[in-house]
């Protein structure tokens, strides 16, 4: 019998419901009366989640009146926003069967229009805290509606350093208004002001809150953008200007949120300002061309607020802002930031989740490449990723060897396309196959001396002396058969160093994927059963990158944000619950019910408390209680002699073979469901990432 089939049929959480066993909450089971646990079943933590939609500077459509293009009717939101969300593990679900995580939400929307006093204070705050700067590349492109812009030298009034700005010699005739200035405002400071003052509107900033901002329709309006000017690459930023990503004009923002404030209650705020200068990241500066990447599919973007309702030939013609704000709320704020679906299973090795996680780092050092200690801080990487599995003990092992021989040949297969005939062309993924096979063999060997309960997280960091990686910085691949996370690869070369990138932030990003997290620009809509990314009808969702998380592409954050932590702790709470259900089923099948009954009763009470903390949005406490309850049942089962084995994907697969590969869902708008850092980028998106 194929070992993978035997393991998954018993251990996969998506199949546990077929195992039989316990009854409804509060009913008698083999383990006594249980309220939270359902032995042998997959359960779902369903909670009602309040979402505040706060409109600042917008006017509500009056009953019986004809709405203006920039007026907002909350009925537009009601027609577009979902009532529920049911999270799935996205990569496993791409192989034919939807795999639910056990986290579901019923949304309760609270619409608030800010009063005049709040608006006056907020826009005065923006005016007082902004700094006059030159036009960014996006503003100049907007003015020209072409690439016929001119770079001009400018003196930064803050640093007195010579910099570069842009201007448009002849503004296009089809824009509604020429952008003539740029007031730059710190996005994080703005987020905090909104959170600190939300109570004036009866809004609790600890609840999920989106602030939709419009400064334009006021006499004190100023052209403006937001910035995270202090954002730098961890390795390159302290020593070279090229690593100071926050200084780049291409990183000017229209949105921000999700920050973690030290020594303060959690705030769950994201703001989105359509009256800011147009967004470079989503091509919002182009209001002329429906298709911006040449794939003959219209790319839906949000033009600046003054384009809505225009009679000119632009994207804003006949557009109304209300439905677009609702789309932003649904497809960015809800699906990608507040309640996203994970990329991978958070449990890692169900049903026996690891208590120790070792970053198994292999540095493949090219001759003449940068000193690895200058471009890769492994201890810092460990510290940053450990928050995603806070109940496991983290460690790291670093092995360095020359990038030569077999590993060099496998590495070359990834990038040198003309050698396809030498790189296992008989497999589904001929380029990564040799690297995957190499890693599987090493991992099998290393696990022979690893104690039970320790998980090796395999990281291969390639530090090359030549530019063979063609802009690829990293990838967190799955096994290509079950959607189980497998290897993390990070790539560095002189070219990527010269572009401002080291290995630390890339590796943190990729380990974030491995431990479950998706990008904030691609995800899943539950009610529509649709996976999507920033292209075609969803081009605008790239604005999700304008948030506090290392999981973005814009390099404006190097740590995980509040939205990441909330999501991860929710996934963990559900995983501990359902893996406890699985262990109890294994105990029942092993005839060890009596030996485990006491632990089951105690754990059931713990999960009742965990659910209460979960409903109260105290997600860390919920996960902590769930972990403790899970451990008590696991320990009792092991003491009773129940054979509780972790899932070992590396034992069950031979490689990235086409055999057994299941079809991906037809509703996926990405070539690959988000597992990689940059391979799904178009040429235009890659140029944006490298843009000045």
PAMAR-279128 format. One line per field, with one value per residue (C-alpha): residue in one letter; y, z, x. Coordinates in steps of 0.02 Angstrom, whole numbers, always signed. Example, Ala and Ser with C-alpha at 12.3 -4.5 7.8 and 13.67 -1.06 7.14 Angstrom:
aa <- a, s
c2 <- -225, -53
c3 <- +390, +357
c1 <- +615, +684
***
This chain:
aa <- x, x, x, x, x, x, x, x, x, x, x, x, x, x, x, x, x, x, x, x, x, x, x, x, x, x, x, x, x, x, x, x, x, x, x, x, x, x, x, x, x, x, x, x, x, x, x, x, x, x, x, x, x, x, x, x, x, x, x, x, x, x, x, x, x, x, x, x, x, x, x, x, x, x, x, x, x, x, x, x, x, x, x, x, x, x, x, x, x, x, x, x, x, x, x, x, x, x, x, x, x, x, x, x, x, x, x, x, x, x, x, x, x, x, x, x, x, x, x, x, x, x, x, x, x, x, x, x, x, x, x, x, x, x, x, x, x, x, x, x, x, x, x, x, x, x, x, x, x, x, x, x, x, x, x, x, x, x, x, x, x, x, x, x, x, x, x, x, x, x, x, x, x, x, x, x, x, x, x, x, x, x, x, x, x, x, x, x, x, x, x, x, x, x, x, x, x, x, x, x, x, x, x, x, x, x, x, x, x, x, x, x, x, x, x, x, x, x, x, x, x, x, x, x, x, x, x, x, x, x, x, x, x, x, x, x, x, x, x, x, x, x, x, x, x, x, x, x, x, x, x, x, x, x, x, x, x, x, x, x, x, x, x, x, x, x, x, x, x, x, x, x, x, x, x, x, x, x, x, x, x, x, x, x, x, x, x, x, x, x, x, x, x, x, x, x, x, x, x, x, x, x, x, x, x, x, x, x, x, x, x, x, x, x, x, x, x, x, x, x, x, x, x, x, x, x, x, x, x, x, x, x, x, x, x, x, x, x, x, x, x, x, x, x, x, x, x, x, x, x, x, x, x, x, x, x, x, x, x, x, x, x, x, x, x, x, x, x, x, x, x, x, x, x, x, x, x, x, x, x, x, x, x, x, x, x, x, x, x, x, x, x, x, x, x, x, x, x, x, x, x, x, x, x, x, x, x, x, x, x, x, x, x, x, x, x, x, x, x, x, x, x, x, x, x, x, x, x, x, x, x, x, x, x, x, x, x, x, x, x, x, x, x, x, x, x, x, x, x, x, x, x, x, x, x, x, x, x, x, x, x, x, x, x, x, x, x, x, x, x, x, x, x, x, x, x, x, x, x, x, x, x, x, x, x, x, x, x, x, x, x, x, x, x, x, x, x, x, x, x, x, x, x, x, x, x, x, x, x, x, x, x, x, x, x, x, x, x, x, x, x, x, x, x, x, x, x, x, x, x, x, x, x, x, x, x, x, x, x, x, x, x, x, x, x, x, x, x, x, x, x, x, x, x, x, x, x, x, x, x, x, x, x, x, x, x, x, x, x, x, x, x, x, x, x, x, x, x, x, x, x, x, x, x, x, x, x, x, x, x, x, x, x, x, x, x, x, x, x, x, x, x, x, x, x, x, x, x, x, x, x, x, x, x, x, x, x, x, x, x, x, x, x, x, x, x, x, x, x, x, x, x, x, x, x, x, x, x, x, x, x, x, x, x, x, x, x, x, x, x, x, x, x, x, x, x, x, x, x, x, x, x, x, x, x, x, x, x, x, x, x, x, x, x, x, x, x, x, x, x, x, x, x, x, x, x, x, x, x, x, x, x
c2 <- +0, +175, +254, +425, +357, +264, +416, +542, +431, +430, +596, +724, +844, +865, +680, +663, +691, +522, +432, +430, +446, +582, +671, +848, +969, +926, +747, +584, +504, +360, +486, +550, +706, +831, +1010, +1065, +907, +792, +638, +581, +734, +893, +1041, +1224, +1372, +1487, +1663, +1825, +1959, +2143, +2245, +2435, +2526, +2707, +2839, +2998, +3141, +3049, +3101, +2978, +2976, +3060, +2960, +3006, +3107, +3076, +3013, +3098, +3001, +3028, +3003, +2837, +2731, +2592, +2488, +2469, +2388, +2274, +2210, +2174, +2126, +1943, +1880, +1741, +1675, +1496, +1483, +1348, +1288, +1359, +1251, +1084, +1139, +1171, +983, +938, +935, +1089, +1076, +1185, +1247, +1248, +1438, +1522, +1696, +1780, +1963, +2101, +2268, +2434, +2585, +2749, +2918, +3030, +3194, +3365, +3383, +3219, +3263, +3436, +3367, +3224, +3327, +3460, +3323, +3268, +3446, +3477, +3313, +3306, +3364, +3445, +3337, +3329, +3235, +3048, +2945, +2891, +3072, +3119, +2966, +3011, +3189, +3131, +2968, +2907, +2873, +3041, +3106, +3199, +3162, +3318, +3342, +3396, +3440, +3345, +3482, +3360, +3280, +3416, +3275, +3285, +3171, +3142, +3196, +3188, +3304, +3297, +3430, +3423, +3353, +3237, +3308, +3167, +3185, +3279, +3377, +3396, +3344, +3492, +3447, +3306, +3316, +3158, +3091, +2946, +2801, +2724, +2888, +2910, +2735, +2768, +2934, +2849, +2710, +2831, +2937, +2800, +2806, +2979, +2892, +2751, +2633, +2511, +2504, +2329, +2273, +2254, +2429, +2500, +2689, +2748, +2922, +3065, +3233, +3296, +3371, +3497, +3673, +3630, +3484, +3457, +3331, +3202, +3027, +2916, +2845, +2722, +2816, +2723, +2551, +2467, +2295, +2212, +2165, +2298, +2450, +2494, +2500, +2555, +2680, +2552, +2452, +2598, +2546, +2674, +2813, +2752, +2853, +2693, +2651, +2799, +2736, +2765, +2641, +2571, +2473, +2314, +2379, +2303, +2435, +2387, +2388, +2430, +2335, +2261, +2381, +2312, +2464, +2486, +2649, +2672, +2847, +2869, +3056, +3021, +3040, +2887, +2721, +2662, +2487, +2452, +2554, +2673, +2817, +2748, +2803, +2784, +2603, +2468, +2334, +2384, +2224, +2178, +2014, +2074, +2068, +2229, +2265, +2338, +2480, +2618, +2789, +2940, +3009, +3160, +3046, +2971, +3036, +3123, +3147, +3129, +2971, +2894, +2746, +2859, +2889, +2849, +2763, +2785, +2772, +2675, +2506, +2522, +2555, +2401, +2299, +2360, +2312, +2138, +2085, +2169, +2209, +2054, +1919, +1966, +2060, +2034, +1853, +1775, +1592, +1517, +1455, +1294, +1189, +1268, +1099, +1051, +867, +819, +748, +759, +942, +983, +1049, +1097, +1180, +1183, +1299, +1179, +1307, +1253, +1397, +1356, +1475, +1523, +1555, +1742, +1778, +1899, +1851, +1757, +1838, +2007, +1957, +1827, +1847, +1673, +1710, +1863, +1759, +1634, +1770, +1847, +1686, +1610, +1718, +1611, +1454, +1530, +1365, +1275, +1296, +1362, +1327, +1334, +1235, +1313, +1211, +1298, +1214, +1266, +1292, +1157, +980, +903, +1047, +1171, +1070, +1063, +1250, +1285, +1186, +1311, +1458, +1400, +1360, +1303, +1153, +1087, +922, +893, +936, +788, +839, +685, +767, +893, +1027, +990, +1142, +1115, +925, +896, +1022, +942, +767, +826, +902, +751, +637, +753, +774, +587, +565, +707, +648, +482, +570, +691, +655, +636, +802, +903, +973, +1014, +1164, +1146, +1309, +1315, +1485, +1504, +1641, +1649, +1748, +1764, +1831, +1671, +1696, +1821, +1916, +1765, +1795, +1649, +1514, +1406, +1255, +1118, +933, +956, +811, +848, +1034, +1000, +1128, +1059, +1166, +1349, +1417, +1589, +1657, +1795, +1860, +2022, +2082, +2062, +2141, +2289, +2299, +2314, +2137, +2022, +1848, +1883, +1968, +1851, +1700, +1769, +1797, +1620, +1539, +1640, +1547, +1380, +1410, +1448, +1631, +1696, +1860, +2009, +2025, +1853, +1744, +1667, +1724, +1598, +1638, +1651, +1500, +1597, +1612, +1772, +1881, +2058, +2043, +2061, +2100, +2102, +2211, +2333, +2206, +2241, +2380, +2243, +2254, +2425, +2352, +2305, +2132, +2053, +1949, +2092, +2123, +2306, +2277, +2407, +2290, +2157, +2080, +2004, +2123, +2115, +2040, +1900, +1861, +1860, +1742, +1626, +1608, +1573, +1437, +1363, +1361, +1263, +1148, +1103, +1069, +958, +865, +829, +757, +650, +586, +538, +439, +350, +310, +240, +130, +72, +24, +153, +256, +226, +278, +443, +487, +597, +699, +716, +786, +910, +961, +985, +1114, +1198, +1209, +1286, +1424, +1438, +1462, +1601, +1692, +1663, +1745, +1890, +1912, +1865, +1751, +1719, +1669, +1556, +1469, +1454, +1369, +1258, +1206, +1160, +1056, +971, +927, +849, +731, +692, +653, +541, +449, +422, +362, +238, +169, +246, +258, +444, +478, +644, +656, +642, +706, +677, +489, +474, +557, +526, +698, +828, +690, +710, +543, +567, +754, +818, +961, +1134, +1228, +1315, +1472, +1512, +1674, +1639, +1516, +1449, +1474, +1601, +1488, +1584, +1753, +1814, +1682, +1729, +1909, +1980, +2076, +2237, +2184, +2138, +2307, +2390, +2292, +2356, +2532, +2686
c3 <- +0, -42, +125, +76, +48, +213, +309, +230, +246, +435, +471, +345, +436, +283, +292, +478, +463, +377, +524, +631, +818, +932, +929, +940, +1071, +1245, +1203, +1271, +1182, +1216, +1312, +1416, +1390, +1284, +1239, +1123, +1063, +928, +920, +743, +663, +582, +674, +627, +741, +681, +751, +717, +670, +675, +534, +544, +379, +419, +283, +309, +187, +94, +95, +112, -25, +39, +25, -135, -205, -361, -302, -362, -428, -264, -147, -55, -38, +88, -16, -140, -1, +48, -130, -144, +28, +81, +227, +273, +247, +264, +257, +157, +144, -29, -94, -38, -107, -277, -302, -326, -156, -53, +116, +249, +396, +522, +535, +476, +499, +494, +458, +548, +461, +551, +432, +506, +420, +511, +579, +532, +688, +659, +476, +517, +644, +533, +377, +481, +552, +376, +324, +480, +473, +288, +203, +33, -90, -278, -390, -391, -548, -532, -527, -679, -772, -727, -791, -957, -979, -1065, -1024, -1097, -925, -879, -731, -640, -501, -335, -166, -21, +105, +250, +210, +93, -24, -211, -270, -421, -458, -612, -714, -866, -997, -1076, -972, -1063, -1119, -1047, -863, -751, -654, -664, -507, -460, -289, -169, +20, +92, +254, +359, +338, +508, +599, +502, +547, +731, +729, +657, +786, +930, +877, +819, +987, +943, +812, +926, +842, +935, +844, +914, +795, +610, +539, +366, +352, +176, +155, +36, +62, -113, -85, +43, +17, +112, -3, -48, -169, -60, -40, +105, +142, +249, +223, +358, +278, +233, +187, +343, +263, +130, +197, +338, +221, +50, -13, -134, +14, +79, -6, +86, -2, -174, -263, -325, -143, -114, -45, -42, +100, +258, +414, +514, +622, +790, +926, +1067, +1244, +1179, +1143, +970, +838, +680, +567, +381, +287, +101, +24, -156, -145, -130, -282, -393, -344, -441, -370, -453, -613, -550, -634, -804, -830, -1019, -1059, -999, -1025, -945, -968, -1146, -1109, -1194, -1030, -951, -788, -660, -562, -449, -525, -412, -337, -451, -604, -543, -643, -772, -948, -1020, -1098, -942, -828, -719, -853, -781, -631, -457, -306, -191, -279, -298, -112, -78, -194, -100, +65, +4, -106, -8, +171, +208, +95, +100, +263, +398, +373, +237, +194, +229, +90, +179, +326, +489, +577, +480, +536, +582, +696, +800, +784, +820, +987, +917, +750, +687, +545, +446, +348, +205, +137, -37, -53, -225, -247, -237, -177, -36, +140, +202, +373, +287, +190, +299, +484, +533, +719, +672, +545, +682, +800, +670, +612, +786, +819, +693, +799, +974, +1067, +982, +1033, +889, +851, +698, +621, +486, +364, +234, +83, -88, -225, -334, -391, -383, -291, -417, -562, -478, -446, -627, -686, -600, -702, -861, -971, -1120, -1017, -1002, -1083, -942, -802, -785, -928, -894, -737, -716, -655, -745, -676, -490, -496, -469, -327, -249, -262, -188, -39, -10, +1, +124, +229, +243, +302, +428, +505, +554, +703, +744, +900, +890, +900, +812, +640, +519, +414, +265, +199, +53, +35, -127, -121, -298, -371, -541, -595, -644, -540, -659, -523, -429, -243, -163, -169, -41, -140, -102, -141, -304, -260, -97, -75, +78, +107, +73, +43, +63, -65, -58, -197, -194, -324, -357, -460, -320, -195, -313, -318, -128, -73, +52, +108, +279, +229, +82, +194, +327, +189, +122, +294, +323, +174, +238, +407, +319, +265, +96, +11, +47, -141, -184, -100, -100, -97, -2, -63, -244, -227, -324, -305, -375, -388, -447, -631, -742, -642, -482, -536, -394, -256, -263, -142, -10, -14, +65, +238, +380, +336, +268, +155, +29, -128, -94, +44, +160, +311, +379, +513, +526, +561, +669, +531, +507, +692, +710, +564, +618, +795, +729, +615, +760, +876, +749, +709, +892, +909, +757, +787, +963, +883, +771, +917, +1015, +864, +856, +1042, +1015, +872, +981, +1122, +1240, +1279, +1467, +1477, +1385, +1450, +1593, +1480, +1354, +1487, +1547, +1369, +1326, +1464, +1398, +1222, +1288, +1364, +1205, +1102, +1220, +1199, +1011, +1003, +1105, +975, +1101, +973, +1056, +1218, +1122, +1035, +1200, +1285, +1134, +1131, +1314, +1293, +1138, +1229, +1375, +1259, +1155, +1311, +1380, +1215, +1201, +1381, +1343, +1197, +1058, +899, +857, +712, +627, +440, +352, +176, +128, +156, +47, -116, -244, -323, -421, -530, -650, -586, -466, -497, -478, -579, -507, -489, -649, -550, -509, -589, -550, -636, -462, -304, -222, -152, -229, -197, -374, -511, -539, -572, -745, -822, -774, -592, -580, -650, -517, -380, -443, -482, -406
c1 <- +0, +62, +110, +42, -133, -133, -75, -192, -346, -324, -242, -303, -417, -525, -571, -599, -785, -798, -721, -876, -866, -931, -1096, -1158, -1089, -1148, -1193, -1128, -980, -862, -757, -903, -1009, -914, -959, -819, -732, -803, -692, -662, -741, -681, -756, -771, -747, -884, -891, -984, -859, -900, -823, -824, -833, -791, -809, -709, -743, -880, -1062, -1204, -1334, -1492, -1654, -1746, -1601, -1499, -1328, -1172, -1023, -928, -1077, -1089, -1244, -1220, -1341, -1197, -1097, -1240, -1253, -1066, -1004, -1013, -1115, -995, -819, -755, -565, -476, -297, -265, -124, -198, -367, -289, -267, -448, -533, -572, -486, -565, -464, -605, -619, -780, -853, -1022, -994, -1089, -1058, -1060, -1064, -1005, -994, -871, -939, -875, -768, -678, -648, -583, -460, -404, -370, -286, -176, -129, -87, +17, +113, +150, +309, +314, +409, +431, +311, +336, +349, +166, +103, +206, +144, -34, -13, +60, -38, +119, +301, +354, +399, +556, +670, +725, +853, +778, +849, +772, +729, +747, +915, +982, +1033, +1015, +878, +769, +592, +483, +374, +263, +302, +128, -17, -137, -303, -408, -361, -480, -350, -161, -66, +42, +114, +148, +126, +204, +129, +191, +70, +104, +76, -87, -145, -110, -203, -357, -346, -321, -470, -589, -679, -744, -851, -905, -784, -673, -503, -479, -616, -580, -598, -572, -562, -612, -540, -580, -495, -532, -705, -644, -577, -417, -373, -191, -118, -35, +32, +83, +253, +349, +511, +608, +582, +746, +809, +877, +1044, +1074, +980, +1101, +1250, +1184, +1055, +986, +920, +815, +653, +547, +641, +590, +456, +377, +334, +220, +55, -132, -163, -85, -128, -105, +38, +81, +99, +213, +142, -32, -193, -208, -271, -348, -356, -323, -355, -380, -372, -433, -396, -210, -98, -124, -49, +104, +90, -79, -54, -190, -99, -151, -330, -322, -285, -404, -271, -106, -6, -52, -138, -299, -395, -456, -366, -487, -406, -466, -428, -397, -558, -569, -588, -752, -899, -790, -857, -683, -614, -541, -569, -676, -806, -978, -897, -969, -858, -975, -967, -778, -756, -862, -750, -596, -678, -723, -578, -437, -487, -591, -519, -336, -306, -438, -494, -385, -364, -192, -82, -32, -92, -38, -28, +131, +129, -50, -109, +50, +97, +279, +338, +508, +545, +723, +769, +877, +979, +1091, +1196, +1257, +1404, +1467, +1653, +1680, +1502, +1462, +1508, +1353, +1361, +1339, +1184, +1096, +1057, +995, +963, +859, +764, +724, +664, +550, +467, +446, +292, +197, +217, +231, +204, +347, +528, +633, +815, +926, +1065, +1173, +1276, +1382, +1458, +1524, +1398, +1473, +1446, +1273, +1190, +1261, +1190, +1020, +1029, +1074, +922, +809, +874, +961, +813, +916, +972, +795, +843, +969, +848, +728, +611, +504, +436, +296, +418, +582, +672, +645, +642, +829, +834, +681, +753, +918, +828, +716, +867, +954, +799, +769, +947, +940, +776, +856, +937, +796, +691, +503, +412, +547, +509, +649, +604, +722, +793, +914, +997, +1094, +1226, +1293, +1436, +1353, +1184, +1095, +938, +854, +764, +698, +724, +634, +503, +414, +360, +237, +254, +155, +39, -51, -15, +94, +231, +404, +560, +604, +728, +809, +919, +1049, +1170, +1266, +1118, +993, +1113, +1133, +943, +938, +899, +985, +935, +859, +695, +669, +690, +572, +444, +463, +459, +300, +227, +290, +209, +43, +30, -26, +22, -89, -117, -183, -310, -481, -662, -766, -941, -886, -769, -638, -450, -378, -225, -184, -231, -383, -540, -437, -290, -329, -296, -109, -154, -160, +30, +12, +1, +118, +181, +338, +224, +211, +314, +354, +484, +407, +399, +515, +403, +230, +87, -69, -175, -46, -41, -231, -250, -111, -176, -351, -281, -184, -334, -434, -288, -263, -449, -463, -302, -363, -521, -409, -304, -460, -519, -352, -367, -542, -482, -338, -457, -382, -538, -531, -348, -381, -554, -493, -381, -522, -638, -507, -463, -646, -661, -503, -573, -735, -628, -526, -684, -740, -573, -583, -755, -685, -545, -411, -334, -167, -250, -369, -225, -131, -278, -306, -123, -124, -281, -212, -50, -143, -236, -81, +20, -117, -131, +56, +65, -73, +24, -80, +23, +9, +125, +160, +131, +299, +277, +459, +440, +288, +338, +472, +474, +378, +307, +162, +95, -49, -55, -232, -305, -306, -469, -524, -564, -384, -324, -141, -23, +18, -85, +28, +164, +306, +382, +409, +386, +202, +250, +229, +371, +282, +263, +446, +496, +388, +475, +642, +580, +663
***
